[in-house]
Amino acid sequence: MKDTQILSSFGDDPPPRTPLPASQRPALVFDACHTGVVLRALMFVETVMGVAALFKADSVTGWIDALGLLTCAALPATLAWLILACSLKRLLARLTAALQYLAGSLLGGLTALYGCGLLAMIDHADPVHWVAGAASGVLLASLLVAALALRARARTPAATTARLAELQARIRPHFLFNTLNSAVALVRNDPAKAETMLEDLSDLFRQALADQDEPSTLGQELAMVRRYLAIEKIRFDDRLQVRWQLDPRADKAKVPPLLLQPLVENAIKHGVEASTDPTDLLIRTELRGKRVLISISNQLPAPGLRLTTPRPGQGMALSNVRDRLRLLHDVEAEFTTSIKGDRYHVRITLPA
């Protein structure tokens, strides 16, 4: 092939970003700005208070009374610690790891004194133990900081492992070979369409293999899915019918890189590729208050219209998507799959 115009429009790769050295990056040892962290911290402190109340109670009623009194101090103090730790996280990130541990512990003592102050305002017979309260606050805060530091340390290798596994499931050789074969077949009959197909393939792989240090946005992921579907549309022609119901207000939501494309590829593999008839694929996003809904659904082929015998998958793509959502949003993200009638549904909800 003498005409090199098809490959001439790819353009140069964008210059690589030079990341800051690790020594110059602000490193946050613990992060309290997550709903899951708040819930677990409150449950932990309340459990400790329940055990402490046992030392003072001689009956179930006495234990409930003692627990209620301790909760009046511990619950506001814990919430105050979480709010302060979250609000000051940019400032804390500038400190060394040792100073961050120390600051978290001292904040625990300070908020414990706040809880003791609340107890002092309540009219009860027992005196307020200020020193013991502050010491307990320092101890509990130190345990929370240690647990959050372990959680933050575990996120990095887990996220990397999940991302690499997702890339292996995502960049499949058969997809590359099918796309290249389709482009070769189009070169003589429709060179413009072949050029567009190769451009989409180049952009898709460039984005998929880029170094993703930060979360992506829903808008960026949808743009990647459009490139992928443009390639598959050339392959399947009228057998692939795509419907978009997108809410632009949801585009800024943070999502893990390569979140949607594996789900769309699954829908095509088990829906379009397996059916002889045109198959509908619906991609929908919606902003509902402070939550973003992402829905991907596809028609399932009727038993008599299957091109291939259905084989149960290993669920690798679904499992990786679920794990990566949990790593980014913890309990604030929801991921469900279901079959309703002749359609397979994937539903994701996450913070806006």
C-alpha positions in Angstrom: 0.0 0.0 0.0 1.7 3.1 -1.2 -0.8 5.7 0.1 0.4 6.6 3.7 -2.3 9.2 4.2 -4.3 6.8 6.5 -1.6 6.8 9.1 -0.5 10.4 8.6 -3.4 12.0 10.6 -2.6 10.3 13.9 -0.5 13.2 15.0 2.2 13.2 17.6 1.7 11.7 21.0 1.1 14.3 23.7 4.3 15.1 25.7 4.5 12.9 28.8 3.8 14.6 32.1 6.8 14.8 34.4 5.5 13.8 37.8 6.9 15.4 40.9 9.5 13.3 42.7 8.1 11.3 45.6 9.9 13.4 48.1 8.2 16.6 46.8 4.6 15.2 46.8 2.4 15.9 49.8 1.8 12.6 51.4 -1.3 12.2 53.7 -0.8 9.4 56.2 -4.5 9.2 57.1 -7.7 10.5 55.5 -10.9 10.8 57.5 -13.0 12.3 54.6 -15.0 9.2 53.7 -18.4 8.1 54.8 -17.2 4.5 55.4 -14.4 5.9 57.7 -17.0 7.9 59.7 -19.3 5.0 60.2 -16.5 2.6 61.2 -14.9 5.2 63.6 -18.2 5.8 65.3 -18.9 2.0 65.7 -15.4 1.5 67.1 -15.6 4.2 69.7 -19.2 3.2 70.7 -18.0 -0.4 71.1 -15.2 0.8 73.4 -17.6 2.8 75.4 -19.9 -0.2 75.7 -17.1 -2.3 77.1 -16.0 0.6 79.5 -19.6 0.9 80.7 -19.4 -2.8 81.9 -16.9 -1.9 84.6 -19.3 0.5 86.2 -22.6 -1.3 85.8 -24.1 -3.9 88.2 -27.2 -4.5 86.0 -28.4 -4.2 82.5 -30.3 -1.0 83.4 -27.1 0.4 85.0 -25.1 -0.6 81.9 -27.5 1.3 79.6 -27.4 4.3 81.9 -23.6 4.3 81.9 -23.4 3.8 78.2 -25.8 6.6 77.5 -23.7 8.9 79.7 -20.4 8.0 78.0 -22.1 8.3 74.6 -23.0 11.9 75.4 -19.3 12.7 75.5 -17.8 10.2 73.1 -20.1 10.6 70.1 -19.7 14.5 69.8 -16.0 14.2 70.5 -15.5 11.5 67.8 -17.5 13.6 65.3 -15.5 16.6 66.2 -12.2 14.7 65.6 -13.4 13.4 62.2 -14.5 16.9 61.1 -11.2 18.5 62.2 -9.1 15.7 60.7 -11.0 16.0 57.4 -10.9 19.9 57.3 -7.2 20.0 58.1 -6.0 17.2 55.7 -4.3 19.7 53.3 -2.4 21.2 56.2 -1.6 17.8 57.7 -0.3 16.5 54.3 2.5 19.1 54.5 3.8 17.5 57.8 6.1 14.6 58.1 4.5 11.2 58.9 5.6 11.3 62.5 4.1 14.8 63.0 0.8 13.7 61.3 0.5 10.8 63.8 1.3 13.3 66.6 -1.3 15.8 65.3 -4.0 13.2 65.0 -3.4 12.0 68.6 -3.3 15.5 70.0 -6.6 16.3 68.2 -8.0 13.2 69.9 -7.1 14.7 73.3 -8.5 18.1 72.4 -11.8 16.7 71.2 -12.0 14.5 74.3 -11.8 17.6 76.5 -14.7 18.9 74.4 -16.7 15.8 75.3 -15.8 16.2 79.0 -17.0 19.7 78.8 -20.3 18.5 77.5 -20.5 16.1 80.5 -19.7 18.9 82.9 -22.8 20.7 81.6 -25.0 17.7 82.5 -26.2 17.6 86.1 -25.1 14.2 87.4 -23.5 13.0 90.6 -20.2 11.7 89.3 -17.3 14.1 88.8 -15.8 14.7 85.3 -12.3 13.1 85.0 -10.6 15.6 82.6 -7.2 14.0 82.6 -8.5 10.5 82.1 -10.8 11.7 79.4 -8.0 13.5 77.5 -5.7 10.4 77.9 -8.5 8.2 76.5 -9.1 10.5 73.6 -5.4 10.4 72.7 -5.3 6.6 72.9 -8.5 6.1 70.8 -7.3 8.7 68.3 -3.9 7.0 68.0 -5.7 3.7 67.2 -7.9 5.4 64.6 -4.9 7.1 63.0 -3.0 3.8 62.9 -6.0 2.0 61.3 -6.5 4.8 58.7 -2.8 4.7 57.9 -2.9 1.0 57.3 -6.0 1.5 55.1 -4.3 4.1 53.0 -1.2 1.9 52.7 -3.4 -1.0 51.5 -5.2 1.1 48.9 -2.2 1.6 46.6 -1.1 -2.0 45.9 -4.7 -3.1 45.8 -5.7 -0.4 43.3 -2.6 -1.2 41.2 -3.4 -4.9 41.2 -7.0 -4.4 40.3 -6.1 -1.9 37.5 -3.5 -4.3 36.0 -6.0 -7.1 36.1 -8.6 -4.9 34.5 -6.2 -3.9 31.7 -5.5 -7.6 31.0 -9.2 -8.3 30.7 -9.8 -5.1 28.7 -7.0 -5.1 26.1 -7.8 -8.5 24.6 -5.9 -9.7 21.5 -9.1 -10.8 19.7 -10.4 -7.2 19.9 -7.2 -5.8 18.4 -7.0 -8.4 15.6 -10.7 -8.1 14.7 -10.3 -4.3 14.5 -7.2 -4.5 12.3 -8.8 -7.1 10.0 -11.8 -4.9 9.6 -9.6 -1.9 8.8 -7.6 -3.9 6.2 -10.9 -5.0 4.6 -12.0 -1.4 4.3 -8.8 0.1 3.0 -9.6 -0.4 -0.7 -13.4 -0.1 -0.6 -13.7 2.8 1.9 -10.3 4.2 2.9 -11.9 7.1 4.8 -13.8 4.8 7.1 -10.6 2.7 7.6 -8.7 5.8 8.5 -11.4 6.8 11.1 -11.4 3.3 12.5 -7.6 3.3 13.0 -7.7 6.7 14.5 -10.3 5.6 17.0 -8.2 2.5 17.8 -5.1 4.6 18.3 -6.9 7.0 20.6 -8.5 4.2 22.5 -5.3 2.3 23.2 -3.4 5.5 24.0 -5.9 6.4 26.7 -6.2 2.8 28.0 -2.4 2.4 28.4 -1.7 5.9 29.8 -0.4 6.2 33.3 -3.5 6.9 35.4 -2.4 8.4 38.7 -5.6 10.2 39.3 -9.3 9.3 39.1 -11.0 9.9 35.8 -14.3 11.7 35.3 -17.5 10.2 33.9 -17.3 12.6 30.9 -13.8 11.3 30.0 -14.9 7.7 30.4 -18.0 8.3 28.1 -15.7 9.8 25.5 -13.6 6.6 25.5 -16.7 4.4 25.3 -17.8 6.4 22.2 -14.5 5.7 20.5 -14.8 2.0 21.3 -18.4 1.8 20.1 -17.4 3.6 16.9 -15.0 0.8 16.1 -17.6 -1.9 17.0 -20.3 -0.2 15.0 -18.1 -0.6 11.9 -17.7 -4.3 12.7 -21.3 -5.1 13.4 -23.1 -2.4 11.4 -26.8 -2.6 11.9 -26.6 -5.4 14.4 -25.4 -2.9 17.0 -28.0 -0.3 18.0 -26.7 2.2 20.6 -29.0 4.5 22.5 -27.6 7.3 24.7 -29.5 9.0 27.5 -26.8 11.2 29.1 -27.1 13.9 31.7 -24.3 16.5 31.2 -24.6 17.5 34.9 -23.2 14.0 35.9 -20.0 14.3 33.7 -17.8 15.7 36.5 -18.3 12.7 38.8 -15.0 11.0 39.8 -14.7 7.4 38.6 -11.8 4.9 38.4 -10.1 4.9 35.0 -11.4 2.3 32.5 -14.6 1.9 34.4 -17.2 1.8 31.7 -15.4 0.3 28.7 -15.1 -3.3 30.1 -18.8 -3.2 30.9 -19.8 -2.1 27.4 -17.5 -4.8 25.9 -19.2 -7.4 28.0 -22.6 -6.2 26.8 -21.4 -6.5 23.2 -19.8 -9.9 23.7 -22.9 -11.4 25.3 -25.5 -9.5 23.4 -24.5 -8.2 20.0 -21.8 -10.7 19.1 -24.0 -13.7 20.1 -27.1 -12.7 18.3 -28.2 -12.7 14.6 -30.7 -9.9 15.0 -30.1 -6.2 15.7 -29.3 -5.8 19.4 -30.1 -2.7 21.5 -27.5 -1.2 23.9 -28.6 1.5 26.2 -26.2 3.8 28.1 -27.7 6.2 30.6 -26.4 8.7 33.2 -28.4 10.8 35.5 -27.7 13.3 38.4 -30.1 12.7 41.3 -29.4 15.2 44.0 -25.9 14.5 45.2 -25.7 11.0 43.6 -24.9 10.0 40.0 -26.6 7.0 38.4 -24.9 5.1 35.6 -26.9 2.4 33.8 -25.7 0.0 31.0 -28.3 -2.5 29.6 -28.3 -4.7 26.6 -30.7 -7.1 25.0 -30.0 -10.8 25.4 -30.4 -12.9 22.3 -33.3 -15.3 22.1 -32.3 -19.0 22.4 -33.1 -19.7 18.7 -31.2 -16.6 17.4 -27.8 -17.3 19.1 -24.7 -17.4 16.9 -22.7 -19.0 19.7 -23.4 -21.2 22.6 -23.5 -19.2 25.8 -20.6 -19.9 28.1 -20.5 -18.8 31.7 -17.9 -16.2 32.2 -15.5 -15.8 35.1 -16.9 -12.4 36.0 -13.4 -10.8 36.0 -14.5 -7.5 34.5 -17.5 -7.2 36.9 -15.4 -8.1 39.9 -12.6 -5.7 39.1 -15.1 -2.8 38.5 -16.7 -3.5 41.9 -13.3 -3.6 43.6 -12.1 -0.4 42.0 -15.3 1.4 42.9 -14.9 0.3 46.5 -11.3 1.5 46.5 -12.2 4.9 45.3 -15.6 5.6 47.0 -15.8 2.9 49.7 -19.4 2.4 50.9 -20.6 5.4 49.0 -20.6 3.5 45.7 -23.1 0.8 44.8 -22.7 -1.7 42.0 -25.5 -4.2 41.0 -26.3 -6.5 38.1 -29.6 -8.0 37.2 -31.6 -9.7 34.4 -35.1 -8.3 33.8 -37.0 -9.9 30.9 -34.7 -10.1 27.9 -32.3 -7.4 29.1 -29.1 -7.5 31.2 -28.7 -4.5 33.5 -25.6 -3.0 35.2 -26.3 -0.2 37.6 -23.8 2.0 39.4 -24.4 4.8 41.8 -21.7 7.0 43.3 -21.2 10.5 44.7 -21.5 13.4 42.4 
